[in-house]
Amino acid sequence: MRPLLLAIPLVALATSAFALPKYTSTSMTCAQVQETVRARGAVVLTYPSERLRGHMLYDTYVSSRQFCKPNEITDRVSVPSRDLRFCPVLTCKPDRDRMREQQQRDQQPNDPTGGIF
């Protein structure tokens, strides 16, 4: 029982170390938003929805492709900031070309002879 009690705080500490920092983009200038993303590498930005009153939107934004998954690329999008309605930032999105190539390879018939016969 005692090892379990010691392990719980370690697990909590380890999981919180990998949590992305969260910021509200509309409380910062566009330059501050961009600098925060650049300095941290990857952050969660929240901002109010323009269509649904009282709802907050959020997503992960990155400084480069290095912070995306292997099957993702960066995409330029914008978030609202305190001084600009459209502050340019990067987010990760699936690499459709790579996914299409993978699907085509997966659909190839499995020929154990390699086409020799």
LUMLO-864199 format. One record per residue: residue in three letters; chain; y, x, z of N, C-alpha, C in turn. Coordinates in Angstrom, 2 decimals, m for minus. Each point is the difference from the previous one (the first is absolute). Layout:
N
+---------+--------+---------+---------+---------+---------+---------+---------+---------+---------+---------+
: residuo : cadena :  nnorth :   neast :     nup : canorth :  caeast :    caup :  cnorth :   ceast :     cup :
+---------+--------+---------+---------+---------+---------+---------+---------+---------+---------+---------+
:     Ala :      A :       Y :       X :       Z :       Y :       X :       Z :       Y :       X :       Z :
...
+---------+--------+---------+---------+---------+---------+---------+---------+---------+---------+---------+
This chain:
117
+---------+--------+---------+---------+---------+---------+---------+---------+---------+---------+---------+
: residuo : cadena :  nnorth :   neast :     nup : canorth :  caeast :    caup :  cnorth :   ceast :     cup :
+---------+--------+---------+---------+---------+---------+---------+---------+---------+---------+---------+
:     Met :      A :   m1.20 :    0.82 :    0.00 :    1.20 :   m0.82 :    0.00 :    1.26 :    0.86 :    0.00 :
:     Arg :      A :   m0.06 :    1.08 :    0.76 :    1.16 :    0.87 :    0.11 :    0.38 :    0.62 :   m1.36 :
:     Pro :      A :   m0.96 :    0.51 :   m0.81 :    0.38 :    0.54 :   m1.31 :    0.69 :   m1.05 :   m0.88 :
:     Leu :      A :   m0.44 :   m1.25 :    0.11 :    0.61 :   m1.07 :   m0.77 :    1.46 :   m0.20 :    0.41 :
:     Leu :      A :    0.27 :    0.04 :    1.29 :    1.38 :   m0.17 :    0.48 :    0.90 :    1.15 :   m0.46 :
:     Leu :      A :   m0.56 :    1.18 :   m0.14 :    0.77 :    1.14 :   m0.49 :    0.21 :   m0.08 :   m1.51 :
:     Ala :      A :   m0.94 :   m0.58 :   m0.72 :    0.09 :   m0.07 :   m1.45 :    1.01 :   m1.02 :   m0.50 :
:     Ile :      A :    0.19 :   m1.08 :    0.73 :    0.90 :   m1.06 :   m0.45 :    1.43 :    0.50 :   m0.19 :
:     Pro :      A :    0.60 :    0.72 :    0.94 :    1.36 :    0.50 :   m0.25 :    0.08 :    0.98 :   m1.16 :
:     Leu :      A :   m1.05 :    0.79 :   m0.21 :   m0.01 :    0.94 :   m1.12 :   m0.02 :   m0.73 :   m1.33 :
:     Val :      A :   m0.78 :   m1.06 :   m0.10 :   m0.04 :   m0.80 :   m1.23 :    1.35 :   m0.65 :   m0.25 :
:     Ala :      A :    0.61 :   m0.53 :    1.02 :    1.32 :   m0.63 :   m0.15 :    1.03 :    1.02 :   m0.44 :
:     Leu :      A :   m0.05 :    1.18 :    0.55 :    0.93 :    1.06 :   m0.38 :   m0.23 :    0.43 :   m1.44 :
:     Ala :      A :   m1.23 :    0.15 :   m0.41 :   m0.32 :    0.44 :   m1.36 :    0.43 :   m1.03 :   m1.03 :
:     Thr :      A :   m0.22 :   m1.28 :    0.26 :    0.38 :   m1.02 :   m0.99 :    1.50 :   m0.15 :   m0.09 :
:     Ser :      A :    0.73 :    0.16 :    1.09 :    1.45 :   m0.13 :   m0.06 :    0.63 :    1.20 :   m0.70 :
:     Ala :      A :   m0.67 :    1.15 :    0.01 :    0.53 :    1.19 :   m0.66 :    0.04 :   m0.18 :   m1.51 :
:     Phe :      A :   m0.88 :   m0.84 :   m0.55 :   m0.06 :   m0.19 :   m1.43 :    0.77 :   m1.24 :   m0.47 :
:     Ala :      A :    0.62 :   m0.71 :    0.89 :    0.77 :   m1.18 :   m0.38 :    1.27 :    0.44 :   m0.70 :
:     Leu :      A :    0.36 :   m0.72 :   m1.05 :    1.22 :    0.33 :   m0.74 :    1.21 :   m0.53 :    0.76 :
:     Pro :      A :    1.09 :    0.77 :    0.00 :    1.20 :   m0.49 :    0.64 :    0.57 :   m1.20 :   m0.77 :
:     Lys :      A :    0.61 :   m0.93 :    0.71 :    0.52 :   m1.23 :   m0.62 :    1.52 :   m0.05 :    0.22 :
:     Tyr :      A :    0.72 :   m0.33 :   m1.08 :    1.45 :   m0.08 :    0.04 :    0.46 :   m1.28 :   m0.69 :
:     Thr :      A :    1.15 :   m0.50 :    0.38 :    0.62 :   m1.14 :   m0.69 :    1.02 :    0.58 :   m0.97 :
:     Ser :      A :   m0.26 :   m0.18 :   m1.29 :    0.85 :    0.63 :   m1.02 :    1.43 :   m0.51 :    0.03 :
:     Thr :      A :    0.20 :   m1.25 :    0.38 :    1.35 :   m0.56 :   m0.02 :    0.86 :    0.48 :    1.16 :
:     Ser :      A :   m0.58 :    0.75 :    0.92 :    0.80 :    0.56 :    1.09 :    0.44 :    1.43 :   m0.32 :
:     Met :      A :   m0.38 :    0.49 :   m1.20 :    0.34 :    1.36 :   m0.42 :    0.69 :   m0.04 :   m1.36 :
:     Thr :      A :    0.80 :    1.03 :   m0.29 :    0.56 :    0.13 :   m1.34 :   m1.12 :    0.42 :   m0.94 :
:     Cys :      A :    0.25 :   m0.12 :   m1.30 :   m1.01 :    0.41 :   m0.98 :   m0.32 :    1.48 :    0.16 :
:     Ala :      A :    1.01 :    0.83 :    0.21 :   m0.24 :    1.43 :    0.19 :   m0.87 :    0.25 :    1.22 :
:     Gln :      A :    0.20 :   m0.75 :    1.07 :   m0.82 :    0.15 :    1.20 :   m1.44 :   m0.44 :   m0.25 :
:     Val :      A :   m0.16 :   m1.10 :   m0.74 :   m1.35 :   m0.48 :   m0.35 :   m0.73 :    1.09 :   m0.78 :
:     Gln :      A :    0.63 :    0.53 :   m1.04 :   m0.63 :    1.00 :   m0.84 :   m0.30 :    1.28 :    0.78 :
:     Glu :      A :    0.91 :    0.43 :    0.85 :   m0.22 :    1.20 :    0.81 :   m1.13 :   m0.21 :    1.00 :
:     Thr :      A :   m0.09 :   m1.17 :    0.58 :   m1.08 :   m0.30 :    0.95 :   m1.35 :    0.05 :   m0.70 :
:     Val :      A :   m0.10 :   m0.60 :   m1.18 :   m1.25 :    0.03 :   m0.76 :   m0.34 :    1.44 :   m0.37 :
:     Arg :      A :    0.99 :    0.76 :   m0.48 :   m0.24 :    1.40 :   m0.39 :   m0.45 :    0.84 :    1.19 :
:     Ala :      A :    0.65 :   m0.17 :    1.14 :   m0.32 :    0.81 :    1.18 :   m1.37 :   m0.34 :    0.60 :
:     Arg :      A :   m0.36 :   m1.28 :    0.00 :   m1.27 :   m0.44 :    0.61 :   m1.17 :    0.04 :   m0.98 :
:     Gly :      A :    0.27 :   m0.07 :   m1.29 :   m1.07 :    0.00 :   m1.01 :   m0.48 :   m1.40 :   m0.32 :
:     Ala :      A :   m0.28 :   m0.80 :    1.02 :   m0.44 :   m1.38 :   m0.19 :    0.49 :   m0.82 :    1.20 :
:     Val :      A :    0.61 :   m1.13 :   m0.29 :    0.52 :   m0.88 :    1.05 :   m0.22 :   m1.46 :   m0.39 :
:     Val :      A :    0.05 :   m0.86 :    0.98 :    0.00 :   m1.44 :   m0.25 :    1.45 :   m0.45 :    0.13 :
:     Leu :      A :    0.50 :   m0.66 :   m1.04 :    1.35 :   m0.56 :    0.03 :   m0.10 :   m1.51 :    0.05 :
:     Thr :      A :    0.76 :   m0.61 :    0.89 :    0.07 :   m1.46 :    0.09 :    1.40 :   m0.44 :   m0.38 :
:     Tyr :      A :    0.08 :   m1.22 :   m0.52 :    1.30 :   m0.58 :   m0.36 :   m0.17 :   m1.51 :   m0.14 :
:     Pro :      A :    1.10 :   m0.74 :    0.16 :   m0.10 :   m1.47 :   m0.08 :   m0.29 :   m0.47 :   m1.42 :
:     Ser :      A :   m0.81 :   m1.04 :   m0.10 :   m0.28 :   m0.62 :   m1.30 :    1.24 :   m0.73 :   m0.49 :
:     Glu :      A :    0.28 :    0.12 :   m1.29 :    1.12 :   m0.74 :   m0.59 :   m0.35 :   m1.46 :   m0.23 :
:     Arg :      A :   m1.30 :   m0.28 :   m0.19 :   m0.43 :   m1.37 :   m0.32 :   m0.38 :   m0.83 :    1.21 :
:     Leu :      A :   m0.59 :    0.64 :    1.00 :   m0.47 :   m0.75 :    1.17 :    0.79 :    0.40 :    1.23 :
:     Arg :      A :    0.87 :   m0.85 :    0.41 :    0.86 :    0.27 :    1.15 :   m0.83 :    0.26 :    1.26 :
:     Gly :      A :    0.34 :    1.07 :    0.70 :   m0.69 :    0.34 :    1.23 :   m1.27 :    0.81 :   m0.17 :
:     His :      A :   m0.41 :    0.28 :   m1.24 :   m1.21 :    0.78 :   m0.24 :    0.37 :    1.44 :   m0.33 :
:     Met :      A :   m0.76 :    0.92 :    0.56 :    0.21 :    1.42 :   m0.28 :   m1.09 :    0.47 :   m0.97 :
:     Leu :      A :    0.39 :    0.80 :   m0.97 :   m0.93 :    0.62 :   m0.94 :   m0.17 :    1.45 :    0.41 :
:     Tyr :      A :   m1.12 :    0.59 :   m0.38 :   m0.22 :    1.41 :    0.32 :   m0.97 :    0.60 :   m1.01 :
:     Asp :      A :    0.07 :    1.31 :   m0.14 :   m0.94 :    0.74 :   m0.83 :    0.10 :    1.47 :    0.40 :
:     Thr :      A :   m0.92 :    0.79 :   m0.53 :    0.01 :    1.43 :    0.25 :    0.71 :    0.68 :   m1.16 :
:     Tyr :      A :    0.89 :    0.92 :    0.33 :    0.76 :    0.74 :   m1.01 :   m0.23 :    1.48 :    0.23 :
:     Val :      A :   m0.06 :    0.77 :   m1.08 :   m0.40 :    1.41 :    0.07 :    1.03 :    0.89 :   m0.68 :
:     Ser :      A :   m0.05 :    1.29 :    0.35 :    0.92 :    0.95 :   m0.62 :   m0.58 :    0.58 :   m1.28 :
:     Ser :      A :   m1.34 :   m0.02 :   m0.15 :   m0.64 :    0.53 :   m1.20 :   m1.43 :   m0.53 :   m0.11 :
:     Arg :      A :   m0.63 :    0.28 :   m1.13 :   m1.38 :   m0.44 :   m0.25 :   m0.98 :    0.61 :    1.00 :
:     Gln :      A :    0.39 :    1.10 :    0.59 :   m0.83 :    0.67 :    1.00 :   m0.41 :   m0.95 :    1.12 :
:     Phe :      A :    0.80 :   m1.02 :    0.27 :   m0.28 :   m0.93 :    1.09 :   m0.73 :   m1.26 :   m0.48 :
:     Cys :      A :   m0.38 :   m0.04 :   m1.27 :   m0.77 :   m1.13 :   m0.55 :   m1.49 :    0.33 :    0.04 :
:     Lys :      A :   m0.82 :   m1.04 :   m0.16 :   m1.45 :    0.20 :   m0.11 :   m0.30 :    0.65 :   m1.35 :
:     Pro :      A :   m1.17 :    0.62 :   m0.16 :   m0.33 :    0.69 :   m1.26 :    0.08 :   m0.90 :   m1.24 :
:     Asn :      A :   m0.28 :   m1.28 :    0.14 :    0.01 :   m0.91 :   m1.15 :    1.34 :   m0.73 :   m0.15 :
:     Glu :      A :    1.07 :    0.55 :    0.60 :    1.31 :   m0.63 :   m0.06 :    1.04 :    0.95 :   m0.58 :
:     Ile :      A :    1.07 :   m0.58 :   m0.53 :    1.15 :    0.74 :   m0.48 :    1.24 :   m0.57 :    0.68 :
:     Thr :      A :    1.12 :    0.69 :   m0.13 :    1.23 :   m0.53 :    0.58 :    0.69 :   m0.93 :   m0.98 :
:     Asp :      A :    0.72 :   m0.94 :    0.54 :    0.77 :   m0.96 :   m0.78 :    1.38 :   m0.11 :    0.63 :
:     Arg :      A :    1.04 :    0.07 :   m0.82 :    1.36 :   m0.12 :    0.51 :    0.33 :   m1.47 :    0.21 :
:     Val :      A :    0.37 :   m0.33 :    1.22 :    0.39 :   m1.36 :    0.37 :    1.30 :    0.09 :    0.79 :
:     Ser :      A :    0.48 :   m1.11 :    0.48 :    1.22 :    0.05 :    0.80 :   m0.15 :   m0.90 :    1.22 :
:     Val :      A :    0.74 :    0.37 :    1.04 :    0.07 :   m0.79 :    1.23 :    1.47 :   m0.20 :    0.32 :
:     Pro :      A :    0.34 :   m1.06 :    0.71 :    1.40 :   m0.17 :    0.39 :    0.34 :    0.97 :    1.14 :
:     Ser :      A :    1.21 :    0.51 :   m0.04 :    0.49 :    0.85 :    1.09 :    1.31 :   m0.59 :    0.50 :
:     Arg :      A :    0.59 :    0.63 :    0.99 :    1.24 :   m0.52 :    0.57 :    1.13 :    0.00 :   m1.04 :
:     Asp :      A :    0.02 :    1.01 :   m0.88 :    1.10 :    0.12 :   m0.96 :   m0.34 :   m0.37 :   m1.44 :
:     Leu :      A :   m1.29 :   m0.09 :   m0.34 :   m0.40 :   m0.33 :   m1.37 :   m1.07 :   m1.09 :    0.00 :
:     Arg :      A :    0.10 :   m0.87 :   m0.98 :   m1.03 :   m1.04 :   m0.13 :   m1.30 :    0.57 :   m0.54 :
:     Phe :      A :    0.10 :    1.02 :   m0.86 :   m1.17 :    0.62 :   m0.62 :    0.03 :    1.51 :    0.24 :
:     Cys :      A :   m0.68 :    0.43 :    1.03 :   m0.10 :    1.43 :    0.34 :   m1.33 :    0.52 :   m0.56 :
:     Pro :      A :    0.03 :    0.96 :   m0.94 :   m1.25 :    0.46 :   m0.62 :   m0.87 :    0.84 :    0.95 :
:     Val :      A :   m1.28 :   m0.34 :    0.03 :   m1.00 :    0.71 :    0.78 :   m1.32 :   m0.01 :   m0.79 :
:     Leu :      A :   m0.99 :    0.73 :    0.48 :   m1.31 :    0.05 :   m0.65 :   m1.04 :   m0.71 :    0.85 :
:     Thr :      A :   m0.93 :   m0.65 :   m0.66 :   m1.16 :   m0.58 :    0.67 :   m1.24 :    0.37 :   m0.80 :
:     Cys :      A :   m1.16 :   m0.16 :    0.57 :   m1.25 :    0.30 :   m0.70 :   m0.54 :   m1.28 :   m0.65 :
:     Lys :      A :   m0.56 :    0.16 :   m1.19 :   m0.64 :   m1.13 :   m0.67 :   m1.24 :    0.51 :   m0.70 :
:     Pro :      A :   m0.96 :   m0.88 :   m0.27 :   m1.23 :    0.44 :   m0.69 :    0.32 :    0.60 :   m1.37 :
:     Asp :      A :   m0.71 :    1.06 :   m0.35 :    0.14 :    0.63 :   m1.31 :   m0.87 :   m0.80 :   m0.97 :
:     Arg :      A :    0.60 :   m0.92 :   m0.73 :   m0.75 :   m0.91 :   m0.89 :   m0.75 :    0.75 :   m1.09 :
:     Asp :      A :    0.60 :    1.07 :   m0.55 :   m0.69 :    0.77 :   m1.05 :   m1.27 :    0.64 :    0.54 :
:     Arg :      A :    0.08 :    0.60 :    1.18 :   m1.17 :    0.64 :    0.60 :   m1.06 :   m1.05 :    0.33 :
:     Met :      A :    0.43 :   m1.17 :    0.49 :   m0.95 :   m1.07 :    0.31 :   m0.69 :   m0.48 :   m1.28 :
:     Arg :      A :    0.77 :   m0.14 :   m1.10 :   m0.57 :   m0.46 :   m1.27 :   m1.02 :    1.01 :   m0.51 :
:     Glu :      A :    0.32 :    1.31 :    0.06 :   m0.94 :    1.03 :   m0.42 :   m1.27 :   m0.04 :    0.83 :
:     Gln :      A :    0.14 :   m0.18 :    1.31 :   m1.16 :   m0.08 :    0.88 :   m0.87 :   m1.20 :   m0.34 :
:     Gln :      A :    0.63 :   m1.15 :   m0.29 :   m0.75 :   m1.20 :   m0.36 :   m0.75 :    0.21 :   m1.31 :
:     Gln :      A :    0.63 :    0.68 :   m0.97 :   m0.67 :    0.26 :   m1.27 :   m1.20 :    0.92 :    0.19 :
:     Arg :      A :    0.16 :    1.03 :    0.85 :   m1.13 :    0.89 :    0.29 :   m1.12 :   m0.77 :    0.68 :
:     Asp :      A :    0.36 :   m0.89 :    0.92 :   m1.00 :   m0.76 :    0.72 :   m0.75 :   m0.98 :   m0.90 :
:     Gln :      A :    0.64 :   m0.44 :   m1.08 :   m0.62 :   m0.97 :   m0.90 :   m0.88 :    0.66 :   m1.06 :
:     Gln :      A :    0.05 :    1.33 :   m0.11 :   m0.84 :    0.71 :   m0.96 :   m1.46 :   m0.20 :    0.40 :
:     Pro :      A :   m0.88 :   m0.21 :   m0.98 :   m1.43 :   m0.15 :    0.35 :   m0.50 :    1.30 :    0.62 :
:     Asn :      A :   m0.87 :   m0.14 :    0.96 :   m0.57 :    1.14 :    0.69 :   m1.14 :    0.54 :   m0.85 :
:     Asp :      A :    0.28 :    1.03 :   m0.78 :   m0.99 :    0.59 :   m0.89 :   m0.52 :    1.31 :    0.61 :
:     Pro :      A :   m1.20 :   m0.02 :    0.60 :   m0.51 :    1.19 :    0.67 :   m0.25 :    1.17 :   m0.96 :
:     Thr :      A :   m0.15 :   m0.27 :   m1.30 :   m0.25 :    1.08 :   m0.95 :    1.30 :    0.64 :   m0.47 :
:     Gly :      A :    1.12 :   m0.59 :    0.32 :    1.29 :    0.55 :   m0.41 :    0.26 :   m0.18 :   m1.48 :
:     Gly :      A :   m0.67 :   m0.95 :   m0.65 :    0.21 :   m0.27 :   m1.42 :   m0.76 :    0.93 :   m0.92 :
:     Ile :      A :   m1.01 :    0.74 :    0.53 :   m0.74 :    0.96 :   m0.82 :   m0.90 :   m0.72 :   m0.98 :
:     Phe :      A :   m0.60 :   m1.11 :    0.37 :   m0.96 :   m0.69 :   m0.87 :    0.62 :   m1.12 :   m0.75 :
+---------+--------+---------+---------+---------+---------+---------+---------+---------+---------+---------+
